[in-house]
Amino acid sequence: MSKLKSLCVFCGSKAGSDQQYQQSAIELGRLMAQRNIALVYGGGSVGLMGIIADAVLESGGKVIGVIPRQLATRELVHPGVKEMYVVEDMHTRKAKMSECSDAFIAMPGGFGTLEELFEVVSWVQLGIYSKPVGLLNTAGFYDPLLNMVEHCIETEFIKPKYRDLIIADDSPSTLLDHLERHELPTIEKILNPDQI
């Protein structure tokens, strides 16, 4: 039995160019259902969002969708997700997804996925959240981003200890194991901007 009861997954509304992205979404969804970890996600039926939701549902797992009203069209809302929150805007969506989740994983995706990822990492760094954040680095998708994080550390915009705010792995099973055991670095009480 997992100590994680729910996991928010950020991912693309497109399936991506590599079949491995889709296979990884299916594998993660099945594992979450097997470990009794509820999926919290953006509520869509398309792209990697739809694929992971389908995998969880087909494996008997629980899915919680959160979608803004302007996107809640018949074409986009996943018809198989019974627990669907339709919220007023994107800010409310992210707040609701976080409220429902014990941890976060970003799978491959575009601007929205990256924005969601960096918001939660920033909030963990600020001590607003104390939840682990993972990157499912399928086929090296996030290698350039991880290199950018290293560049920010080298140029002293990110403290080296905050490297551990993001856990990256290319295996869904191993990544879930890491999230289960992860200890966040000590977050100092912020007194001035130099402490961030």
Secondary structure, 3 states (H helix, E strand, C coil): CCCCCEEEEECCCCCCCCHHHHHHHHHHHHHHHHCCCEEEECCECCHHHHHHHHHHHHCCCCEEEEEEHHHCCCCCECCCCCEEEEECCHHHHHHHHHHCCCEEEECCCCHHHHHHHHHHHHHHHCCCCCCCEEEECHHHCCHHHHHHHHHHHHCCCCCHHHHHHEEEECCHHHHHHHHHHCCCCCCCCCCCHHHC
